[in-house]
Amino acid sequence: MSASDNRPRIVAFGDSLTAGLGVQADESYPAQLQRQLDSLGYHYRVINAGVSGDTTAGGLRRVPWILNNKPDLVILELGANDGLRGLPVDQTKNNLRQIIRQLQAAGTTVVLAGMKLPPNYGEDYTASFEAMYRLLAKESRLLFIPFFLEGVGGSSSLNQADGIHPTKEGYEVIVEQVLKVLRPMLNEGTHNPMPAHKQG
């Protein structure tokens, strides 16, 4: 991308599910989201800031780098690796809360993507893990995708052989869900265009 690309930026901030582990770069969900936005006439630049294996603690350390990209909007998809490692939910929640607050303090709109864990992690843990996202979304008044892998998780045809990471087709389903949440806000954005001059 040229340095003169001054479209408002959407940063996809997450782990391997955002990075697109196991699929071609142009099949990842941020790449597919870019194509969909282009075809729908929304002039945004989507930046893939997914790091495979990233935890919420790793994400928190990356916030300054995310903000360097001057995002108008961040789609925050983190926490799955914390859950799969069985880390305390309170610790994950506090990390996410700090990430959200730092992004909001910089004037960035945050869309939070919720996650669920496989049932073998125990009922109490999986329930409190899932509830954590709802609580954070409510507390910080965030746009919310209740389950990032809705319609994809558990489907053998939409996931790679590991059963965790979506295929290209799986990411197509995810992009549809992300767009459902984004479009009403992007439509509002077209009526209230950002000022063209940015301090810089």
C-alpha positions in Angstrom: 0.0 0.0 0.0 1.3 3.5 -0.8 2.0 5.9 2.0 -0.5 8.2 0.5 -3.4 5.8 1.2 -5.4 8.1 3.4 -8.5 5.9 3.7 -9.7 5.5 7.3 -8.3 2.4 8.8 -9.8 -0.7 10.3 -7.3 -2.8 12.2 -8.1 -6.5 12.7 -6.3 -7.1 16.1 -6.2 -10.7 17.1 -4.5 -14.1 17.2 -4.2 -16.9 14.6 -7.9 -16.6 13.7 -7.2 -13.1 12.5 -3.8 -13.8 11.1 -5.3 -16.5 9.0 -3.1 -19.5 10.1 -3.1 -22.2 7.5 -4.8 -20.3 4.7 -3.3 -18.0 2.0 -2.8 -14.4 3.0 -5.6 -13.3 0.6 -8.0 -15.9 2.2 -7.7 -14.5 5.8 -10.7 -12.8 7.2 -9.1 -9.3 7.1 -8.2 -9.7 3.4 -11.7 -11.0 2.6 -13.3 -8.2 4.6 -11.2 -5.7 2.5 -12.6 -7.1 -0.7 -16.2 -7.1 0.6 -15.9 -3.4 1.8 -14.4 -2.5 -1.6 -17.2 -4.2 -3.5 -19.8 -2.6 -1.3 -18.3 0.9 -1.8 -17.0 1.5 1.7 -13.6 3.2 1.5 -11.7 1.7 4.3 -8.3 0.1 4.5 -8.2 -3.1 6.5 -4.9 -3.9 8.3 -4.2 -7.5 9.5 -2.7 -7.2 12.9 -3.2 -10.9 13.8 -0.3 -12.8 15.5 -0.6 -16.5 15.8 -0.5 -17.7 19.4 -1.1 -14.3 20.8 -2.7 -14.0 24.3 -4.5 -11.0 25.8 -1.2 -10.2 27.7 0.7 -10.2 24.3 -2.1 -8.1 22.9 -1.8 -5.6 25.7 1.9 -5.1 24.9 1.0 -4.6 21.2 -1.5 -1.7 21.8 1.1 1.1 21.2 1.9 -0.6 17.8 -1.8 -0.9 17.0 -2.3 2.8 17.8 0.7 3.7 15.6 -1.5 2.6 12.6 -4.0 5.4 13.6 -7.0 3.1 13.4 -10.5 4.6 13.2 -11.8 1.2 14.2 -10.4 -1.9 15.8 -11.9 -5.4 15.6 -10.6 -7.0 18.8 -10.4 -10.8 18.6 -8.3 -12.1 21.5 -8.7 -14.4 24.5 -9.0 -17.9 22.8 -5.4 -18.7 23.6 -5.8 -17.7 27.2 -8.8 -20.0 27.4 -7.1 -22.9 25.7 -4.3 -22.5 28.3 -6.8 -22.4 31.1 -5.6 -19.0 32.3 -7.7 -17.3 35.0 -10.7 -15.6 33.4 -10.2 -12.5 35.6 -6.7 -12.1 34.3 -7.9 -12.3 30.7 -10.8 -9.9 31.4 -8.4 -7.4 33.0 -6.1 -7.5 30.0 -8.9 -7.1 27.6 -10.3 -4.2 29.6 -7.0 -2.4 29.5 -6.7 -3.0 25.8 -10.2 -1.6 25.2 -9.6 1.4 27.5 -6.3 2.3 25.8 -7.9 2.1 22.3 -10.9 4.1 23.4 -8.8 6.7 25.1 -7.1 7.2 21.7 -10.5 7.8 20.1 -10.7 4.5 18.4 -14.0 2.6 18.0 -13.7 -0.9 19.3 -15.7 -3.9 18.0 -15.3 -6.9 20.4 -15.4 -10.4 19.1 -16.6 -13.0 21.7 -15.2 -16.5 22.0 -16.4 -19.8 23.3 -14.3 -22.8 24.5 -14.7 -26.5 23.9 -16.9 -28.2 26.5 -14.0 -30.3 27.9 -12.8 -27.2 29.8 -15.5 -27.7 32.3 -18.9 -26.0 32.7 -17.9 -23.3 35.2 -14.8 -22.2 33.3 -16.4 -22.2 29.8 -19.5 -20.3 31.1 -17.5 -17.6 32.8 -15.2 -17.3 29.8 -18.1 -16.7 27.5 -19.8 -14.3 29.9 -16.6 -12.2 30.1 -17.0 -10.9 26.6 -20.7 -9.9 27.2 -19.7 -8.1 30.4 -16.9 -6.2 28.7 -19.0 -5.2 25.8 -21.8 -3.9 28.1 -19.3 -2.1 30.4 -17.6 -0.3 27.6 -20.6 0.0 25.3 -18.9 -1.8 22.5 -20.2 -3.1 19.2 -20.2 -6.8 19.9 -20.0 -10.0 17.9 -21.2 -12.6 20.4 -19.3 -15.5 18.9 -16.6 -14.9 16.3 -16.8 -18.4 15.0 -20.7 -18.6 14.9 -21.7 -21.1 12.2 -18.1 -22.1 11.7 -16.9 -23.6 15.0 -17.5 -27.4 15.0 -18.2 -27.6 11.3 -15.7 -30.1 9.6 -16.3 -28.6 6.2 -15.5 -25.0 7.3 -12.5 -25.8 9.4 -9.0 -27.1 8.7 -7.9 -30.5 9.8 -7.0 -29.2 13.3 -10.7 -28.4 13.9 -9.8 -25.0 15.3 -8.8 -22.8 12.4 -11.3 -21.9 9.6 -10.8 -22.6 5.9 -11.2 -19.9 3.3 -14.9 -20.8 3.2 -15.1 -20.6 7.0 -13.6 -17.1 6.9 -16.2 -16.1 4.3 -18.9 -16.9 6.9 -17.0 -14.9 9.6 -16.8 -11.9 7.3 -20.5 -11.9 6.8 -21.0 -11.8 10.5 -18.4 -9.0 11.0 -20.2 -7.0 8.3 -23.5 -7.4 10.0 -22.1 -5.5 13.0 -20.0 -3.1 11.0 -22.3 -1.9 8.3 -24.8 0.0 10.4 -21.9 1.9 11.9 -20.1 2.4 8.5 -23.4 3.7 7.1 -23.6 6.3 9.9 -20.0 7.1 9.2 -20.8 8.0 5.6 -23.2 10.7 6.9 -20.6 12.1 9.4 -17.4 12.0 7.4 -14.2 12.3 9.3 -12.5 15.6 8.7 -10.1 15.3 5.8 -7.3 17.0 7.6 -5.5 14.9 10.1 -2.8 16.1 12.4 0.2 14.3 11.6 
